[in-house]
Amino acid sequence: MDEFDRLFDMDPGQLPPELTELKPPCPWKKPMGLICWGLALITITINGFGLNLLLPAVGAVLLWLGLSPLRRENGGFRLAYACAALYAVLRLTVVLLQATPLDGRLAGLIGGEWNTTTGPAPVYNVLWTVALQFTLVLAVGGLWQGLKGVFRKAGQKPRTAAAGGLVILEALLLPMALIGLEGWLLVGPILIIWVCLILSLRKLSKSLDQAGYALRPTPAQVSGKLVLCLWLALHLLAVGVLPLVFARLPDGVHAQVQGEGVSDSPLRAQLLELGFPEDILGGLEDGELVRFEGAYGLKKEGYHDPVGSHQDGMPSVVTVEVPVRDEKYGFHTVYLAHLRWNPGEASGGYMEGVQIAQDIQGVTVRTTQVEGVLKWKDSAGTAYTMPLDFWFDTDNAGTPCCYTNFSLPEEVNGPTEAFLFWEAMPSFPETVHLYNYSVTIAHKRSIWQYPYTLPSDVLTAGFYSAPSWQWRMYRWTSEGQMAPEGKYDPRKY
């Protein structure tokens, strides 16, 4: 009788202690545990402190690590492993794109909106949601089929109802997201069912260990902890460092001013007589001044603080309303918004944005698109100008507005000024119209931001939408008038 037969015939109480304390092998416990934790961290979203980014990133890696040793068992596990890897890569791609301007450019290139019960959403974001969730459904579906194959090879009836239920539930989450369903009355029961399915799937590892199926795990080439650390490092690098590269907008096409471009024309004297601010008038070239030809009135509002710095680098604002004669309409009104950043403020800004709501109350007028130019001098005293590109869009309330984004020059000597022009033509020239407009400025205070956001995005979302530690906003609202010659009274409104 050999040693093995002798131990087999011995009473359990007579076995050596090192043999009585041995536990049966549980090869399925670790991979199934990683899979369940991965699905849990992916599906349950927690906002705040960056957890909405880090937890799904950890979950994607845990799901991949759990399926990695199973991928050679059957085709179902291979499908699940490939889809889990694709899901993790897609997640990282989203994180990387949201840290750069490329995300917004792709959204603009695709365009369109998808209407949900909670409001419209960009089609670009909807496509990403569909791609991610569909890939996750395929991964869970592959897991379900892989578990079925294992039970069949072990000669047992498949006990994979929990995995099948997870496939159905994950598939249902996709139309729910597209419709925009929210609320605890709906989400609460689904969450409870989902937790029960995850717990049942976790317990399935015990049944697999007792099924008599010999698992041959694929050996890992790299430690799971190392993979997790490297994956999290990539996410932290994308979120923490990449936004610093895009803290400022690219410098616009600016040109050096050749000559003065200013003359002592009768129009300048006329505008000064009407009350045009002399310091602003001195910054206008003759080509810009012709807008005011035929002026018969003027209203100035706002202020300029010539000394000291403004709060967080915000500019001072002066608006000028000038009605002028017009052969076609009888008259039209020229508006000028003058923004001024005092010395020492321009170099501290990262991004600036301007929103001009030309007609807040919907008066029956026709307005032109805003045209703007930025002017400054460098340390050598050389003057420069840079055009500001405006475009039409609506804000979250549906009000038509004009927007522009820019960064202030870093090397300046003296104030940096922005001259913004637009015109309004009356539908009924014989009537006096009240005409309310607003100029809203957004100033990016922090060098870091995630996701990448343009000032125009903040302005479109609303005055109080952006966090105060990251953005500073200021709005100037003016009540002017559109009146034909002889009826215009700048003191009345």
Secondary structure, DSSP 4 states (H G I P E B T S, - for coil): --HHHHHHHS-GGGS-HHHHTPPPP-TTHHHHHHHHHHHHHHHS---STTHHHHHHHHHHHHHHHHHGGGTTT-HHHHHHHHHHHHHHHHHHHHHHHHTSTHHHHHHHHH--EEEETTEEEEHHHHHHHHHHHHHHHHHHHHHHHHHHHHHHHTTS----HHHHHHHHHHHHHHHHHHHT---HHHHHHHHHHHHHHHHHHHHHHHHHHTTT----PPPPSS-HHHHHHHHHHHHHHHHHTHHHHTSSPPPP--EE--S------HHHHHHHHHT--HHHHTT--HHHHGGGTTB---EEEE----SS--GGGPPEEEEEEEEEEETTTEEEEEEEEEEEEPTTTGGG-S-EEEEEES-TT--SEEEPPPEEEEEEE-TT--EEEEEE--EEEE-TT--EEEEEEE---SS-SS-EEEEEEEEEEESSTTS-EEEEEEEEEEEE--S--SS---HHHHHHH-TT-S-TTTEEEEEEEEEEEE--TTT--TTT-
